[in-house]
Amino acid sequence: MSASLARSVRGYGRHRAGVVGLRRSYALHLTAKGRTVQKRATRAFDAAVDEFFGPLTSVERKALADMLTRMILAAQAKLA
């Protein structure tokens, strides 16, 4: 495992060799501390989304998501 990856999971996750035969394959699993941090980050993200999109109704949010999805899919199709 690279030193930077080891530092990034220290205390927040456990690692072990992943796919047999692939030296650089790792399976990462969150520790209890990592799950706590993940839950806190998810709540913060959800709060930020609600604040940012607060002026929009749920119908407007859905319409915006649909339009952005169509734009992304069109751009991906051009790159394929």
Order of alpha helices (4+ residues) and beta strands (2+ residues): alpha-beta-beta-alpha-alpha
